[in-house]
């Protein structure tokens, strides 16, 4: 099973990306370095509720 997650920028807080992750990995939240169009640079994006 897959679950939908939303990624938000840790610098500015904007929610930029929506993706899917495994439903079995509930312990850790997803963290990915992605480009933020609001900050105009690459920044760490974390999974939000």
Gaussian input, Z-matrix of N, CA and C with variables (Angstrom, degrees):
# hf/3-21g

backbone

0 1
 N
 C     1     B1
 C     2     B2     1     A1
 N     3     B3     2     A2     1     D1
 C     4     B4     3     A3     2     D2
 C     5     B5     4     A4     3     D3
 N     6     B6     5     A5     4     D4
 C     7     B7     6     A6     5     D5
 C     8     B8     7     A7     6     D6
 N     9     B9     8     A8     7     D7
 C    10    B10     9     A9     8     D8
 C    11    B11    10    A10     9     D9
 N    12    B12    11    A11    10    D10
 C    13    B13    12    A12    11    D11
 C    14    B14    13    A13    12    D12
 N    15    B15    14    A14    13    D13
 C    16    B16    15    A15    14    D14
 C    17    B17    16    A16    15    D15
 N    18    B18    17    A17    16    D16
 C    19    B19    18    A18    17    D17
 C    20    B20    19    A19    18    D18
 N    21    B21    20    A20    19    D19
 C    22    B22    21    A21    20    D20
 C    23    B23    22    A22    21    D21
 N    24    B24    23    A23    22    D22
 C    25    B25    24    A24    23    D23
 C    26    B26    25    A25    24    D24
 N    27    B27    26    A26    25    D25
 C    28    B28    27    A27    26    D26
 C    29    B29    28    A28    27    D27
 N    30    B30    29    A29    28    D28
 C    31    B31    30    A30    29    D29
 C    32    B32    31    A31    30    D30
 N    33    B33    32    A32    31    D31
 C    34    B34    33    A33    32    D32
 C    35    B35    34    A34    33    D33
 N    36    B36    35    A35    34    D34
 C    37    B37    36    A36    35    D35
 C    38    B38    37    A37    36    D36
 N    39    B39    38    A38    37    D37
 C    40    B40    39    A39    38    D38
 C    41    B41    40    A40    39    D39
 N    42    B42    41    A41    40    D40
 C    43    B43    42    A42    41    D41
 C    44    B44    43    A43    42    D42
 N    45    B45    44    A44    43    D43
 C    46    B46    45    A45    44    D44
 C    47    B47    46    A46    45    D45
 N    48    B48    47    A47    46    D46
 C    49    B49    48    A48    47    D47
 C    50    B50    49    A49    48    D48
 N    51    B51    50    A50    49    D49
 C    52    B52    51    A51    50    D50
 C    53    B53    52    A52    51    D51
 N    54    B54    53    A53    52    D52
 C    55    B55    54    A54    53    D53
 C    56    B56    55    A55    54    D54
 N    57    B57    56    A56    55    D55
 C    58    B58    57    A57    56    D56
 C    59    B59    58    A58    57    D57
 N    60    B60    59    A59    58    D58
 C    61    B61    60    A60    59    D59
 C    62    B62    61    A61    60    D60
 N    63    B63    62    A62    61    D61
 C    64    B64    63    A63    62    D62
 C    65    B65    64    A64    63    D63
 N    66    B66    65    A65    64    D64
 C    67    B67    66    A66    65    D65
 C    68    B68    67    A67    66    D66
 N    69    B69    68    A68    67    D67
 C    70    B70    69    A69    68    D68
 C    71    B71    70    A70    69    D69
 N    72    B72    71    A71    70    D70
 C    73    B73    72    A72    71    D71
 C    74    B74    73    A73    72    D72
 N    75    B75    74    A74    73    D73
 C    76    B76    75    A75    74    D74
 C    77    B77    76    A76    75    D75
 N    78    B78    77    A77    76    D76
 C    79    B79    78    A78    77    D77
 C    80    B80    79    A79    78    D78
 N    81    B81    80    A80    79    D79
 C    82    B82    81    A81    80    D80
 C    83    B83    82    A82    81    D81
 N    84    B84    83    A83    82    D82
 C    85    B85    84    A84    83    D83
 C    86    B86    85    A85    84    D84
 N    87    B87    86    A86    85    D85
 C    88    B88    87    A87    86    D86
 C    89    B89    88    A88    87    D87
 N    90    B90    89    A89    88    D88
 C    91    B91    90    A90    89    D89
 C    92    B92    91    A91    90    D90
 N    93    B93    92    A92    91    D91
 C    94    B94    93    A93    92    D92
 C    95    B95    94    A94    93    D93
 N    96    B96    95    A95    94    D94
 C    97    B97    96    A96    95    D95
 C    98    B98    97    A97    96    D96
 N    99    B99    98    A98    97    D97
 C   100   B100    99    A99    98    D98
 C   101   B101   100   A100    99    D99
 N   102   B102   101   A101   100   D100
 C   103   B103   102   A102   101   D101
 C   104   B104   103   A103   102   D102
 N   105   B105   104   A104   103   D103
 C   106   B106   105   A105   104   D104
 C   107   B107   106   A106   105   D105
 N   108   B108   107   A107   106   D106
 C   109   B109   108   A108   107   D107
 C   110   B110   109   A109   108   D108
 N   111   B111   110   A110   109   D109
 C   112   B112   111   A111   110   D110
 C   113   B113   112   A112   111   D111
 N   114   B114   113   A113   112   D112
 C   115   B115   114   A114   113   D113
 C   116   B116   115   A115   114   D114
 N   117   B117   116   A116   115   D115
 C   118   B118   117   A117   116   D116
 C   119   B119   118   A118   117   D117
 N   120   B120   119   A119   118   D118
 C   121   B121   120   A120   119   D119
 C   122   B122   121   A121   120   D120
 N   123   B123   122   A122   121   D121
 C   124   B124   123   A123   122   D122
 C   125   B125   124   A124   123   D123
 N   126   B126   125   A125   124   D124
 C   127   B127   126   A126   125   D125
 C   128   B128   127   A127   126   D126
 N   129   B129   128   A128   127   D127
 C   130   B130   129   A129   128   D128
 C   131   B131   130   A130   129   D129
 N   132   B132   131   A131   130   D130
 C   133   B133   132   A132   131   D131
 C   134   B134   133   A133   132   D132
 N   135   B135   134   A134   133   D133
 C   136   B136   135   A135   134   D134
 C   137   B137   136   A136   135   D135
 N   138   B138   137   A137   136   D136
 C   139   B139   138   A138   137   D137
 C   140   B140   139   A139   138   D138
 N   141   B141   140   A140   139   D139
 C   142   B142   141   A141   140   D140
 C   143   B143   142   A142   141   D141
 N   144   B144   143   A143   142   D142
 C   145   B145   144   A144   143   D143
 C   146   B146   145   A145   144   D144

   B1=1.4574
   B2=1.5266
   B3=1.3104
   B4=1.4547
   B5=1.5293
   B6=1.3169
   B7=1.4653
   B8=1.5157
   B9=1.3093
   B10=1.4578
   B11=1.5149
   B12=1.3330
   B13=1.4550
   B14=1.5194
   B15=1.3145
   B16=1.4594
   B17=1.5185
   B18=1.3394
   B19=1.4564
   B20=1.5196
   B21=1.3433
   B22=1.4614
   B23=1.5217
   B24=1.3069
   B25=1.4602
   B26=1.5241
   B27=1.3410
   B28=1.4600
   B29=1.5231
   B30=1.3355
   B31=1.4637
   B32=1.5263
   B33=1.3443
   B34=1.4664
   B35=1.5293
   B36=1.3375
   B37=1.4580
   B38=1.5126
   B39=1.3366
   B40=1.4584
   B41=1.5224
   B42=1.3247
   B43=1.4617
   B44=1.5196
   B45=1.3384
   B46=1.4533
   B47=1.5156
   B48=1.3130
   B49=1.4550
   B50=1.5219
   B51=1.3282
   B52=1.4618
   B53=1.5196
   B54=1.3322
   B55=1.4558
   B56=1.5159
   B57=1.3129
   B58=1.4573
   B59=1.5132
   B60=1.3349
   B61=1.4563
   B62=1.5190
   B63=1.3278
   B64=1.4558
   B65=1.5182
   B66=1.2942
   B67=1.4531
   B68=1.5247
   B69=1.3370
   B70=1.4593
   B71=1.5159
   B72=1.3231
   B73=1.4685
   B74=1.5289
   B75=1.3177
   B76=1.4641
   B77=1.5225
   B78=1.3274
   B79=1.4570
   B80=1.5252
   B81=1.3459
   B82=1.4568
   B83=1.5163
   B84=1.3237
   B85=1.4590
   B86=1.5120
   B87=1.3075
   B88=1.4552
   B89=1.5263
   B90=1.3471
   B91=1.4615
   B92=1.5251
   B93=1.3355
   B94=1.4587
   B95=1.5292
   B96=1.3423
   B97=1.4627
   B98=1.5204
   B99=1.3426
   B100=1.4595
   B101=1.5237
   B102=1.3357
   B103=1.4624
   B104=1.5223
   B105=1.3187
   B106=1.4633
   B107=1.5212
   B108=1.3212
   B109=1.4648
   B110=1.5240
   B111=1.3314
   B112=1.4602
   B113=1.5300
   B114=1.3377
   B115=1.4710
   B116=1.5238
   B117=1.3302
   B118=1.4667
   B119=1.5247
   B120=1.3526
   B121=1.4607
   B122=1.5213
   B123=1.3239
   B124=1.4557
   B125=1.5257
   B126=1.3256
   B127=1.4588
   B128=1.5265
   B129=1.3065
   B130=1.4545
   B131=1.5191
   B132=1.3307
   B133=1.4529
   B134=1.5128
   B135=1.3272
   B136=1.4629
   B137=1.5226
   B138=1.3076
   B139=1.4610
   B140=1.5246
   B141=1.3302
   B142=1.4577
   B143=1.5278
   B144=1.3149
   B145=1.4634
   B146=1.4958
   A1=109.87
   A2=114.96
   A3=122.20
   A4=107.88
   A5=116.06
   A6=120.12
   A7=109.09
   A8=116.09
   A9=121.62
   A10=109.48
   A11=116.76
   A12=122.44
   A13=109.28
   A14=116.07
   A15=122.96
   A16=107.33
   A17=116.63
   A18=122.01
   A19=109.41
   A20=115.84
   A21=119.81
   A22=109.78
   A23=116.00
   A24=123.33
   A25=109.60
   A26=116.98
   A27=120.23
   A28=112.15
   A29=117.54
   A30=121.07
   A31=111.06
   A32=116.60
   A33=119.77
   A34=113.09
   A35=118.31
   A36=121.41
   A37=115.45
   A38=118.78
   A39=119.78
   A40=110.24
   A41=115.36
   A42=121.55
   A43=108.40
   A44=116.37
   A45=121.79
   A46=114.12
   A47=118.97
   A48=121.71
   A49=111.86
   A50=115.26
   A51=122.54
   A52=106.89
   A53=116.81
   A54=121.25
   A55=108.87
   A56=116.79
   A57=122.09
   A58=109.78
   A59=116.31
   A60=121.30
   A61=108.72
   A62=115.86
   A63=120.92
   A64=110.78
   A65=116.56
   A66=120.87
   A67=111.16
   A68=117.34
   A69=121.56
   A70=113.00
   A71=119.29
   A72=121.64
   A73=110.47
   A74=117.98
   A75=122.37
   A76=112.43
   A77=118.42
   A78=120.71
   A79=112.56
   A80=116.45
   A81=120.24
   A82=110.81
   A83=114.98
   A84=119.96
   A85=109.69
   A86=115.77
   A87=122.85
   A88=110.02
   A89=117.29
   A90=123.12
   A91=108.31
   A92=116.69
   A93=122.18
   A94=108.97
   A95=116.66
   A96=120.81
   A97=108.15
   A98=116.23
   A99=121.51
   A100=108.43
   A101=115.64
   A102=120.93
   A103=110.02
   A104=116.59
   A105=122.76
   A106=108.36
   A107=116.50
   A108=120.14
   A109=112.08
   A110=118.73
   A111=121.48
   A112=110.46
   A113=116.62
   A114=121.78
   A115=111.79
   A116=116.52
   A117=124.06
   A118=112.00
   A119=116.60
   A120=121.96
   A121=109.04
   A122=116.21
   A123=121.01
   A124=109.24
   A125=116.44
   A126=121.25
   A127=108.75
   A128=116.07
   A129=122.18
   A130=109.69
   A131=117.11
   A132=123.45
   A133=108.15
   A134=117.22
   A135=122.35
   A136=110.66
   A137=115.03
   A138=121.64
   A139=109.91
   A140=116.58
   A141=121.94
   A142=108.74
   A143=115.57
   A144=120.24
   A145=110.75
   D1=146.50
   D2=177.06
   D3=-117.04
   D4=152.62
   D5=176.22
   D6=-129.57
   D7=147.35
   D8=-179.88
   D9=-82.55
   D10=135.62
   D11=176.95
   D12=-131.98
   D13=154.46
   D14=177.68
   D15=-113.49
   D16=134.68
   D17=179.65
   D18=-105.16
   D19=132.32
   D20=178.15
   D21=-121.36
   D22=147.88
   D23=-179.06
   D24=-70.48
   D25=136.72
   D26=178.90
   D27=-80.20
   D28=-18.06
   D29=-178.74
   D30=-82.26
   D31=-54.83
   D32=-175.07
   D33=-105.61
   D34=-17.49
   D35=177.50
   D36=87.42
   D37=2.08
   D38=-179.22
   D39=-76.42
   D40=145.12
   D41=-179.91
   D42=-93.03
   D43=105.78
   D44=-170.23
   D45=-102.36
   D46=-34.67
   D47=-169.49
   D48=-127.73
   D49=147.70
   D50=171.40
   D51=-124.10
   D52=133.87
   D53=-177.98
   D54=-147.22
   D55=-174.88
   D56=178.53
   D57=-122.70
   D58=150.80
   D59=175.95
   D60=-141.27
   D61=169.44
   D62=178.63
   D63=-65.19
   D64=140.29
   D65=178.79
   D66=-74.68
   D67=-21.43
   D68=-177.92
   D69=-76.92
   D70=-18.52
   D71=-177.23
   D72=-92.97
   D73=63.06
   D74=-178.19
   D75=-80.59
   D76=-17.42
   D77=-174.36
   D78=-70.17
   D79=-42.28
   D80=-175.37
   D81=-114.29
   D82=142.67
   D83=175.66
   D84=-86.58
   D85=149.50
   D86=-177.31
   D87=-72.50
   D88=133.60
   D89=177.10
   D90=-132.60
   D91=122.56
   D92=-177.07
   D93=-138.28
   D94=140.55
   D95=171.10
   D96=-82.31
   D97=117.82
   D98=-179.44
   D99=-138.03
   D100=166.14
   D101=179.85
   D102=-79.67
   D103=130.92
   D104=176.40
   D105=-104.86
   D106=119.58
   D107=-179.05
   D108=-72.51
   D109=-22.62
   D110=178.29
   D111=-75.61
   D112=-45.13
   D113=177.96
   D114=-79.69
   D115=-21.41
   D116=-178.18
   D117=63.67
   D118=36.94
   D119=176.75
   D120=-158.76
   D121=168.90
   D122=175.67
   D123=-76.81
   D124=132.98
   D125=-178.64
   D126=-146.25
   D127=162.49
   D128=178.14
   D129=-72.82
   D130=129.45
   D131=177.47
   D132=-114.34
   D133=130.70
   D134=-179.29
   D135=-114.72
   D136=153.63
   D137=178.32
   D138=-69.70
   D139=135.56
   D140=176.27
   D141=-116.32
   D142=167.57
   D143=178.89
   D144=-80.04

